[in-house]
Amino acid sequence: MTIKMIAIDIDGTLLNEKNELAPATIAAVQAATAKGIKVVLCTGRPLTGVQPYLDALELSGDDQYAITYNGSVSQTVSGKMMTNHSLSYNDFIDLEALARKLQVHFQIETPDYIYTPNKNISAYTIAESMLVKMLIRYRAVGEISRDLTISKAMFVDHKDIIDRVNAEIPQEFRDRFYVVQSTPFFVEIMNKQASKGNTLGELATKLGFSADEVMAIGDQGNDLTMIEYAGLGVAMGNAIDEVKEAAQVMTLSNVEDGVAAAIHKYVLD
């Protein structure tokens, strides 16, 4: 198996326990790209939240790519759209009503802003805004434009509330959307065609790569589909059990530079 593309989750995978890029990880990624291997950061974040790491890894231009919003979008790192699986205005209306029924904080993310209809803005929405470097706009439901490009919707709240909400989402919504719990505080809802695995497959096909030529590295539930798609699925040592069970191999944890170890073992060495 010759790996030509490496798909890497960011939080809990690429970044260490301090949410930093370790020197060993930077060196391994740069060594892979020097060999002509495409390194694609695959994340729930928008591009604004990815840019600092692209800069640190020296990934730039129209021939380098990122998968953002958990697979809703694939784009060049310069911002050119490759694929876009967005939610409709009617989707927003139905999901916001469900959030009120389930009594959970709600937000949507567009290419430019985070929007929330909650006057008492969730602390997790504020934390997300800071993490991905995107401003928050409070808007009543009737003030949301029908023309917005909605990349994803999110239920955001304390862990006990999210655990309850995740169990209470009606099956009709799971059939209609791609629903995934990405952290203990977030349930993300996207277009049915949006997932890291589906969009990674679309991007790989556009670039002329087969699944057997792709390695994917991740740790959380939103990484499952790309772990399952890739010819070589790699679970981080700190991954949840479902990811470890789906992966072919396991690397070290993000505290131990697991991404660097996987790149060296399966690509460079």
Protein Blocks (a to p, Z undefined) as FASTA:
>chain_A
ZZfbdcddfehplpcfkopacfklmmmmmmmmmnopacddddfbdfklmmmmmmmnopgc
jkbccdeehhpaccdfkopafbdcdddfklmmmmmmmmmmnopadddddfkbccdfbfba
cfklmmmmmmnopacddddfklpcfkbccfbdcddddfklmmmmmmmmcfklmmmpccdd
fbfkbccdddfkbcfklmmmmmmmmnopafklpccddfbfklmmmmmmpmbdcddfkbcf
klmmmpmbdcddfklommmmmmmmmmmZZ
